[in-house]
Amino acid sequence: MTSLRRRLTTSLAALAVLGGAGGLCWWGAQAAATFIETRSAAEVDETLSRAGLDWVEVRTDGLLVELGGTAPSELDRFRATTEAASVVDPSRIRDAMSVAALEAMTPPEFKLELLRGDQGISLIGLVPAATDRTALTRGLRLETATPQITDLMESADYPVPPDWDDALRLGLTAAQALANAKISVAPGVVHVTALADSEPDRNRLEGLLRRATPQGVTLTTEISAPRPVIAPFLLRFVIDETGPHFDNCAADDEAARQRILDAARQAGMTGNASCALGLGAPSAEWGEAASLSIAALADLGEGSVTLSDGDIALRVPASVERPAFDQAVAALQAGLPPTFALIANRDQDEGSGRIEFQATLTDGGTLSIRGGIADTRMREAVDSFARSRFAVAQSALRNDEAVPGGWTVRVIAALEAMDVLHSGQARVTPDLVTVTGISGDSEATRRASGILSQRLGAGARYELSIRYDRRLDEALGLPDGDECVARLNRVMQESAIGFEPARAAIAGDPAPTLAKLAAIMADCADFQIEAGGHTDSQGSEGFNADLSRARAQAILTAMAETGIDVTHMTARGYGESQPIATNETEEGREANRRIEFRLLSARPVQNAPLPEPVTVSGVTRDVTETPPEPEQKGPERPADPEPLLPVMGPPMPPAEGSGLSVSTLGASEEFQTLDEREENIRVPILTPEADTPRPSPRPSAVPGAPEDEDSDA
């Protein structure tokens, strides 16, 4: 019994110890959990307070941290969660927050951009979910021949805004009509930025888009066209009683145009002025030369300055003082780029009687002449001589008894010297003969000086400034624009280049054809040439237009990849609009599927400035003077042997006193003065009258006389 009691006591004691230990563990765990909860809540609450998020209610449940309260916005709710996660592990955070009620959400800004180029069409932007994207891309694929259509659109499930569908249809119409374009479509607004083939093409496209614009849609366009070739490249600035103004203005780029207009405003020009942008400037420094010329004229205060290609003509009235004129001309001459040649003229006082003759030859070969001539007979002689050499477009000759002796000979000599020019000007004054211009003869300056020496004799002052243009040199045999295009089309007609059906991919081996095109373009790259694509009538009109354009572009791309310079070539698609055969037969349709080259401008684009003019000034010498014998170098020449046979024939007359001068081609006249030569021009002209004797008809009965070719026998 005693042992049993002892065992019970021991068991109870053990249970008491275990219970106490368990209680202590529970109390420790409870205290630890409470500590963690309290600390986490305090840290989170402190962090949120520092962030200005006092509206958050922080509660803890063991290791979990519950965030409650009403957030002003979804953004504030997100901020509260982020701030709490910076203190405790995000997995311990329970989001029990709510967001204050918001007004009805506004739909997003719907906008679609269609980018079309040689590689295809890309559609980028956000469209309403109701927009059928599949039908949209399928329609573009059917109506255009672009190689690829890329859908990069996103959609949002919101109501379709007003005028969205109408604007989208107009944007698709623009994408079908334009080969290179960026079309931006927004509800009720369409903006088109594109590149046209030419100025008429731009006008056509703008008219097409205006007609297709539905009511309620605003259309804005920025369609640019390639710059035209301006020939001659001309600028004329005048300061007269009406004030400074342009008679004509051309610039090669926007920077040059701005520089020219700024110079004109500094010269006193007011109001708006236009200056056409174009190709054909003789130098990349056109803007600098034009602004310097305008500034020089502004310093003089009156007159005109004309830039025609590489020639600059400055003309001022007699009211401008000679020292100021000379100083301005010297400063302008020193500052001009080397490509340009300056001719400066100051009119003489009216009291002194201005004596001057001028002749201007255009690129087209027409001549304009003006100035004073001694009398009617001499004026008719000059006019007749000019018409025998050139196509005279304007003759403003007048009688002027004040001209010096030999004036007509000087004028005719200057006109004859202009034979070496392709275009240019001749100016004759009592003291000087000036000839300037462009020539296709590399020896033009030497030839012109020889003509003046031969015609004027010794002692005549002259100035020559002639620029050489290799494309005008007939000795080089360079083709003109029409010949270039004819050769290119001949190669395409004989070539085996084809295209895959309904695609712009070249079929077969184009290498032999491209080699022939490269040989032609080596001499023709300076011309503006269009590669036009044509199709048959199978397929829709829009599809054929795009397909023909893509095929023409494929030819230019292949030429460029071969190394051909296609800088001045453009591609254009005509579709089925210009058939050369019937589309009712397979042979006719095959003939209509073609690439044709067309010349856009007969004037070549000046890629590099012409070389500086060859300038010569001097005084003519007597052509009858025997040049001094040059000092002989090397061994002496042996004496001529005696003739083996006596010379037969009459004796030669003595040279002394004979009035003859030695000439290698035979006897020539003794040199005459200009006055004597002018008198020889005065050949009396007899007008036949009724009693003027005439030769009798040739007798037809003379034996052996040849029969008249015009006789009826």
NUBAKE-809759 format. One record per residue (C-alpha): x, y, z. Coordinates in steps of 0.001 Angstrom, whole numbers, always signed. Example, Ala and Ser with C-alpha at 12.3 -4.5 7.8 and 13.67 -1.06 7.14 Angstrom:
+12300;-4500;+7800
+13670;-1060;+7140
***
This chain:
+0;+0;+0
+2813;+2267;+872
+4552;+1566;-2416
+1399;+2294;-4381
+993;+5657;-2716
+4609;+6454;-3466
+4125;+5696;-7172
+1047;+7899;-7410
+2854;+10776;-5805
+5712;+10462;-8245
+3377;+10392;-11245
+1474;+13424;-10080
+4686;+15294;-9528
+5853;+14442;-13048
+2559;+15581;-14499
+2754;+18797;-12552
+6255;+19450;-13828
+5257;+18718;-17436
+2183;+20898;-17153
+4187;+23746;-15757
+6751;+23450;-18510
+4037;+23394;-21163
+2412;+26408;-19657
+5646;+28257;-19611
+6217;+27405;-23327
+2735;+28559;-24270
+3182;+31771;-22396
+6589;+32354;-24076
+5152;+31704;-27555
+2204;+33938;-26871
+4488;+36675;-25668
+6756;+36304;-28718
+3821;+36423;-31161
+2415;+39450;-29456
+5790;+41131;-29654
+6136;+40388;-33359
+2604;+41588;-34104
+3082;+44767;-32141
+6450;+45515;-33645
+5351;+44796;-37234
+2266;+46954;-36823
+4317;+49777;-35388
+6926;+49643;-38124
+4378;+49480;-40941
+2293;+52238;-39408
+5371;+54445;-39007
+6474;+53804;-42613
+3027;+54620;-43993
+2844;+57781;-41921
+6163;+58994;-43262
+4835;+58375;-46789
+1768;+60491;-46061
-586;+57506;-46159
-2330;+58167;-42827
-5616;+56802;-44090
-4281;+53205;-43990
-5482;+51071;-41065
-2886;+48514;-39976
-3995;+45369;-38191
-1994;+42260;-37331
-3072;+38673;-36987
-104;+36641;-35956
+2507;+37058;-38617
-16;+38509;-41103
-251;+42294;-41549
-3631;+43441;-42789
-3951;+46821;-44528
-7392;+48376;-44390
-9012;+51692;-45040
-10310;+53530;-48137
-7727;+54612;-50684
-8400;+57900;-52534
-7287;+56242;-55782
-5921;+53040;-57161
-2509;+54661;-57256
-2618;+55428;-53530
-3665;+51844;-52824
-679;+50580;-54789
+1641;+52954;-52956
+413;+51715;-49563
+1093;+48103;-50515
+4537;+48981;-51806
+5489;+50940;-48695
+4337;+48100;-46373
+6295;+45567;-48403
+9447;+47567;-47727
+9115;+46717;-43983
+7691;+43188;-43882
+7776;+40325;-46319
+5167;+40836;-49072
+3798;+37334;-48373
+2694;+38482;-44916
+642;+41411;-46255
-3112;+41051;-46675
-4742;+43781;-48768
-8124;+44666;-47321
-8198;+48215;-48651
-10951;+49648;-50808
-10844;+52488;-53386
-13082;+55501;-53288
-15793;+55530;-55983
-14553;+57023;-59318
-16373;+58771;-62099
-17024;+56799;-65196
-13681;+56102;-66937
-13065;+57992;-70219
-12133;+55891;-73258
-8490;+55925;-74413
-7252;+58032;-77319
-7690;+55922;-80431
-5099;+56535;-83148
-3814;+54490;-86086
-749;+55145;-88223
-322;+53541;-91633
+3280;+53586;-92820
+3740;+52668;-96469
+7063;+52213;-98232
+8828;+49969;-100693
+8872;+47067;-98208
+5155;+47088;-97461
+2559;+48617;-95127
+2737;+48695;-91327
-300;+49432;-89147
+562;+50762;-85694
-1717;+52117;-82963
-4765;+51570;-80775
-8158;+50854;-82338
-11578;+50036;-80879
-12277;+46342;-80326
-15190;+46618;-82774
-12741;+47360;-85625
-12352;+44266;-87798
-8584;+44059;-88026
-8630;+40957;-90212
-10913;+42587;-92787
-8824;+45732;-92679
-5563;+43959;-93516
-7267;+41706;-96084
-8664;+44745;-97900
-5246;+46391;-98049
-3706;+43198;-99371
-6322;+42939;-102136
-6229;+46597;-103153
-2455;+47048;-103103
+495;+45064;-104380
+2721;+45672;-101400
+4963;+42707;-100548
+4022;+42661;-96859
+1388;+43998;-94464
+2415;+44088;-90805
-288;+44307;-88122
+1086;+45977;-84987
-2286;+47241;-83756
-3754;+46889;-80277
-7444;+47055;-79426
-9437;+48353;-76453
-13017;+47379;-75604
-14608;+50804;-75582
-17363;+52326;-77685
-16334;+53454;-81167
-15897;+57259;-81059
-17797;+59455;-83529
-16305;+59858;-87059
-13770;+57080;-86431
-15058;+54837;-89221
-15176;+57693;-91767
-11645;+58784;-90891
-10414;+55196;-91124
-11907;+54753;-94612
-10212;+57948;-95790
-6892;+56750;-94328
-7197;+53446;-96207
-7943;+55328;-99442
-4802;+57403;-98934
-2727;+54274;-98242
-3911;+52758;-101522
-3193;+55898;-103567
+224;+56841;-102149
+3392;+54812;-102637
+5477;+56424;-99893
+3420;+57902;-97104
+2661;+58193;-93407
-1081;+58417;-92709
-2250;+59287;-89189
-5902;+58505;-88409
-7773;+59806;-85349
-11526;+60251;-84780
-12566;+62841;-87377
-8975;+63758;-88334
-6599;+62406;-91021
-3084;+63758;-91601
-1113;+62630;-94669
+2624;+63076;-95181
+3796;+61706;-98533
+6189;+62001;-101456
+4829;+62436;-104982
+6587;+61661;-108250
+6252;+65175;-109646
+4422;+68468;-109201
+1474;+67405;-111414
+1312;+64104;-109542
+1160;+65964;-106239
-1730;+68092;-107492
-3523;+64959;-108686
-3119;+63184;-105336
-4238;+66209;-103325
-7352;+66512;-105499
-8116;+62797;-105142
-7890;+62956;-101338
-10003;+66094;-101118
-12740;+64473;-103168
-12635;+61357;-100979
-12882;+63300;-97696
-16309;+62720;-96086
-18216;+65399;-94257
-17145;+65753;-90660
-13546;+64633;-91275
-10657;+67116;-91323
-7889;+66326;-93828
-4417;+67887;-93733
-1733;+66991;-96268
+2001;+67503;-96592
+2778;+66029;-100010
+6130;+67032;-101450
+7459;+66535;-104965
+11029;+66275;-106289
+12608;+69609;-107035
+12460;+70630;-110683
+15530;+71263;-112776
+15950;+75026;-113292
+17792;+75948;-116470
+19433;+78321;-116516
+19790;+78600;-112758
+18861;+82252;-112454
+18648;+84971;-109806
+18114;+88661;-110505
+17973;+91302;-107767
+17169;+94930;-108591
+17322;+98161;-106630
+15456;+100950;-108456
+12943;+103671;-107749
+10394;+101064;-106571
+12819;+99713;-103992
+14806;+96471;-103674
+13074;+93430;-105174
+13632;+90144;-106974
+12821;+89768;-110644
+13753;+86100;-110381
+15094;+83919;-107582
+16288;+80304;-107432
+18052;+78373;-104663
+19467;+74871;-104438
+18418;+74099;-100846
+16563;+75549;-97893
+19702;+76911;-96229
+20721;+78759;-99407
+17218;+80167;-99839
+17178;+81489;-96288
+20626;+83036;-96755
+19539;+84750;-99983
+16319;+86112;-98468
+18194;+87372;-95397
+20645;+89239;-97647
+17730;+90770;-99571
+16053;+91947;-96351
+19313;+93461;-95169
+19450;+95283;-98519
+16102;+96885;-97681
+13583;+94542;-99270
+10237;+94460;-97470
+7297;+92107;-97693
+7253;+88457;-98588
+9420;+87122;-101384
+9546;+83680;-102946
+12655;+81856;-104040
+12112;+78612;-105924
+14002;+75498;-104862
+15365;+73415;-107699
+18184;+71397;-109159
+20831;+72686;-111535
+22894;+75069;-109409
+26418;+75402;-110807
+27948;+75048;-107353
+27085;+74067;-103798
+28173;+77627;-102904
+25314;+79238;-104850
+23792;+80742;-101696
+27098;+82329;-100698
+27688;+83822;-104162
+24123;+85185;-104341
+24186;+86754;-100875
+27574;+88390;-101525
+26313;+89798;-104835
+23159;+91192;-103245
+25208;+92767;-100442
+27554;+94384;-102988
+24600;+95883;-104859
+23121;+97114;-101567
+26380;+98949;-100817
+26151;+100706;-104182
+22515;+101617;-103603
+21171;+101244;-107148
+21371;+98885;-110109
+20905;+95176;-110700
+22806;+91950;-110232
+22073;+88815;-112244
+23400;+85330;-111534
+22951;+82980;-114478
+24569;+79636;-113728
+28217;+80483;-113026
+28158;+84005;-114495
+27434;+87116;-112410
+26555;+90408;-114111
+26585;+93540;-111934
+25226;+96671;-113569
+24863;+100115;-111989
+23853;+103501;-113413
+26192;+106428;-113946
+24920;+108031;-110743
+27049;+105585;-108777
+30454;+107106;-108178
+33332;+105392;-109967
+35526;+104949;-106820
+32664;+103318;-104910
+31907;+101090;-107886
+35511;+99968;-108256
+35816;+99279;-104540
+32605;+97211;-104435
+33603;+95224;-107520
+37047;+94453;-106095
+35577;+93301;-102772
+32980;+91129;-104504
+35549;+89629;-106847
+37777;+88727;-103897
+34954;+87092;-101932
+33244;+85070;-104660
+33715;+81269;-104721
+36070;+80150;-107504
+33269;+78713;-109662
+31751;+82117;-110424
+32887;+84742;-112942
+31970;+88411;-112447
+31217;+90981;-115133
+30673;+94481;-113741
+29390;+97404;-115816
+28817;+101018;-114893
+26752;+103082;-117318
+28325;+106216;-118715
+26855;+109642;-118178
+24137;+110528;-120677
+26092;+113610;-121697
+29064;+111520;-122735
+26885;+109219;-124858
+27153;+105579;-123910
+28687;+103525;-126689
+28205;+99811;-126249
+27152;+96647;-128055
+25927;+93514;-126291
+25037;+90048;-127559
+23590;+87288;-125390
+23468;+83628;-126452
+21081;+81338;-124532
+21319;+77603;-123895
+18702;+77106;-126578
+20945;+78716;-129186
+18963;+81954;-129577
+20805;+85271;-129770
+19756;+88712;-128582
+21693;+91763;-129793
+21430;+95400;-128868
+23511;+98544;-129107
+24494;+101414;-131381
+25824;+100960;-134956
+27206;+103688;-137239
+24370;+103881;-139763
+21606;+101891;-141428
+23924;+100123;-143872
+26257;+98974;-141092
+23298;+97975;-138914
+21957;+95795;-141714
+25415;+94258;-142163
+25684;+93374;-138447
+22150;+92026;-138349
+22746;+89930;-141462
+25999;+88531;-140083
+24350;+87633;-136759
+21472;+85847;-138505
+23894;+83896;-140662
+25563;+82449;-137543
+22792;+82267;-134936
+19036;+82114;-134486
+18398;+85740;-133617
+15449;+86040;-131244
+15727;+89771;-130596
+17519;+92563;-132435
+17559;+95992;-130814
+20225;+97691;-132889
+20034;+101442;-133389
+21851;+104031;-135444
+24490;+105953;-133512
+26781;+108334;-135358
+28967;+108728;-132282
+30520;+105275;-132541
+34249;+105342;-133315
+35772;+104263;-136609
+36045;+100541;-137169
+33169;+99909;-134741
+31315;+97537;-137053
+34434;+95408;-137514
+34819;+95122;-133740
+31163;+94088;-133366
+31385;+91452;-136088
+34647;+90134;-134598
+32951;+89733;-131218
+30019;+87888;-132819
+32412;+85605;-134662
+34271;+84888;-131424
+30935;+83784;-129903
+30957;+80853;-132320
+33024;+78928;-129770
+30338;+79329;-127057
+27371;+77161;-126193
+25913;+80040;-124193
+27293;+83338;-123025
+27695;+87014;-123721
+29810;+89394;-125767
+30233;+93063;-124928
+31980;+95655;-127070
+33022;+99115;-125920
+35412;+101557;-127557
+38184;+100332;-125247
+37464;+96639;-124742
+35975;+93494;-126258
+34682;+91024;-123636
+33490;+87465;-124295
+32246;+85210;-121481
+30284;+81970;-121348
+30291;+78176;-121435
+31697;+76023;-124218
+32101;+72373;-125085
+35510;+73118;-126603
+38433;+72851;-124207
+40395;+75191;-126497
+37614;+77765;-126747
+39576;+80568;-125094
+42556;+80098;-127409
+40323;+79944;-130466
+38403;+83062;-129470
+41582;+85041;-128907
+42843;+83895;-132321
+39646;+85085;-133996
+39896;+88488;-132348
+43560;+88854;-133286
+42848;+87948;-136884
+39842;+90246;-137241
+40955;+93257;-135189
+44660;+93399;-135891
+47199;+94697;-133410
+46444;+96843;-130379
+42862;+95795;-129518
+42217;+95069;-125833
+40112;+92040;-124990
+39033;+89936;-122008
+37910;+86319;-122293
+36394;+84158;-119538
+35105;+80856;-120902
+34138;+77827;-118853
+34493;+74284;-120235
+31620;+71786;-119888
+32594;+68272;-120906
+28992;+67242;-121554
+28849;+69803;-124379
+32059;+68489;-125949
+31066;+66834;-129223
+34476;+65202;-129473
+33633;+63018;-126454
+30481;+61709;-128092
+28440;+61829;-124869
+24735;+61065;-125380
+22062;+63605;-124613
+19055;+62830;-122457
+16857;+61577;-125305
+19583;+59236;-126538
+20126;+57910;-123003
+16454;+57052;-122630
+16307;+55501;-126094
+19262;+53230;-125257
+17765;+52190;-121913
+14413;+51326;-123496
+16127;+49392;-126263
+17874;+47235;-123673
+14622;+46624;-121765
+12819;+45622;-124966
+15539;+43119;-125815
+15992;+41825;-122264
+14562;+38720;-120685
+13737;+40424;-117380
+10351;+39336;-116114
+8374;+39294;-112897
+6600;+36619;-110939
+2827;+36626;-111484
+1059;+39358;-109474
+4300;+40139;-107648
+7184;+42583;-107947
+9901;+39937;-107557
+12205;+39738;-110596
+12114;+36335;-112281
+15103;+34859;-114053
+18668;+36122;-114173
+18789;+39918;-114594
+22613;+40118;-114562
+23134;+40406;-118377
+20509;+43142;-118666
+21847;+45015;-115655
+25341;+44928;-117148
+24042;+46622;-120306
+22130;+49192;-118269
+25272;+49918;-116243
+27279;+50592;-119411
+24638;+53102;-120582
+24207;+54811;-117224
+27956;+55439;-116983
+27351;+58407;-119332
+23717;+59113;-118392
+23630;+59297;-114591
+23438;+63117;-114717
+19960;+63106;-116277
+16671;+62918;-114423
+15045;+59733;-115699
+11830;+58030;-114651
+11357;+54256;-114630
+7671;+53734;-115359
+5917;+50447;-114652
+2942;+49273;-116739
+575;+46299;-116404
-2254;+44697;-118318
-5900;+45166;-117334
-6275;+42008;-115275
-6952;+42819;-111625
-8291;+45954;-109994
-7090;+49385;-111044
-5612;+50138;-107619
-3819;+46804;-107445
-2316;+47279;-110909
-1141;+50795;-110057
+646;+49527;-106957
+2038;+46484;-108741
+3474;+48582;-111580
+5044;+50998;-109114
+6556;+48164;-107094
+7999;+46557;-110243
+9555;+49829;-111401
+11056;+50263;-107945
+12373;+46690;-108072
+14272;+47526;-111275
+15822;+50631;-109697
+16739;+48654;-106576
+18433;+45977;-108675
+20317;+48670;-110623
+21488;+50312;-107400
+22636;+46978;-105968
+24660;+46432;-109149
+26510;+49687;-108521
+24602;+51906;-110949
+24127;+55503;-109866
+20340;+55969;-109653
+20451;+59196;-107629
+18474;+61094;-110249
+16106;+58256;-111174
+12580;+57795;-109842
+10026;+54985;-110044
+6400;+55514;-110987
+3532;+53146;-111562
+1017;+53754;-114350
-901;+50505;-113908
-3147;+49728;-116847
-3658;+53368;-117888
-1232;+53426;-120850
-1579;+50229;-122914
+386;+49869;-126137
-1570;+46831;-127332
-4956;+45214;-126819
-5653;+43469;-123536
-7937;+40966;-125269
-5081;+38644;-126295
-2215;+37081;-124381
+313;+38674;-126766
-1179;+42108;-126187
-1236;+41690;-122416
+2390;+40600;-122466
+3345;+43704;-124451
+1516;+45916;-121967
+3440;+44423;-119034
+6623;+46468;-119380
+9090;+48916;-117851
+9668;+52122;-119816
+12180;+54869;-119133
+11202;+58506;-119641
+13328;+61674;-119628
+12134;+64194;-117043
+14490;+67024;-118034
+16755;+67492;-121016
+19206;+69435;-118866
+21648;+67271;-116884
+21882;+67808;-113155
+25164;+69451;-112245
+26505;+67097;-109557
+29835;+68920;-109337
+30587;+72528;-110202
+32062;+73257;-113599
+35783;+73924;-113647
+36891;+77493;-113182
+36728;+79541;-116368
+39828;+79985;-118457
+40389;+83741;-118195
+42605;+85639;-120620
+43058;+89386;-120975
+45470;+91119;-123270
+46043;+93054;-126454
+45864;+91548;-129904
+49055;+91427;-131992
+49573;+91858;-135740
+48985;+88470;-137357
+51246;+89525;-140245
+54269;+89899;-137962
+56826;+87187;-138440
+57499;+85578;-135053
+61151;+85548;-134021
+63119;+82446;-134841
+63408;+80294;-131753
+66867;+79554;-130499
+67890;+76266;-132092
+68727;+73406;-129773
+70831;+70382;-130731
+72887;+69802;-133884
+72723;+72314;-136679
+70530;+71513;-139621
+72550;+70882;-142833
+72121;+73295;-145699
+69520;+72440;-148311
+71066;+70614;-151246
+71076;+72194;-154678
+68123;+71151;-156803
+68955;+68411;-159248
+66738;+69937;-161925
+66143;+73582;-162805
+62864;+75021;-161611
+60459;+75418;-164512
+57875;+78179;-164854
+57771;+81962;-164885
+59974;+83891;-162470
+58429;+85031;-159143
+57882;+88800;-158820
+60125;+90625;-156383
+58769;+90967;-152836
+59898;+94560;-152307
+57336;+97181;-153115
+54808;+94611;-154243
+52388;+95249;-151417
+52452;+91539;-150540
+53419;+89903;-147280
+54922;+86521;-146730
+52384;+83786;-145973
+52770;+80044;-145719
+49543;+79578;-147675
+50251;+82052;-150432
+50059;+85795;-150930
+47546;+87692;-148767
+46368;+91267;-148622
+48409;+93844;-146882
+46866;+94379;-143421
+44191;+97079;-143409
+43127;+99304;-140566
+39705;+98904;-138934
+38418;+101959;-140796
+39550;+100498;-144106
+37951;+97160;-143303
+34717;+98866;-142346
+34664;+100678;-145688
+34973;+97336;-147451
+31757;+96285;-145732
+29916;+99130;-147409
+29169;+97214;-150594
+26540;+99119;-152569
+23330;+97171;-152860
+21557;+97633;-156177
+17868;+96940;-156381
+16899;+95527;-159802
+14380;+97545;-161768
+12345;+96845;-164869
+15058;+98121;-167272
+17948;+96451;-165437
+19865;+94274;-167966
+19582;+90568;-167360
+21467;+87667;-168924
+19872;+86107;-171941
+18507;+82546;-171738
+21057;+79874;-172528
+20550;+78620;-176091
+19487;+74996;-176103
+20593;+74358;-179719
+24298;+74729;-179055
+25938;+71431;-179977
+27205;+69596;-176931
+25390;+71848;-174493
+24012;+69892;-171545
+20288;+69679;-171272
+18582;+71716;-168582
+17785;+69394;-165695
+14554;+71259;-165096
+13392;+71078;-168716
+10420;+68986;-169642
+12349;+67116;-172338
***
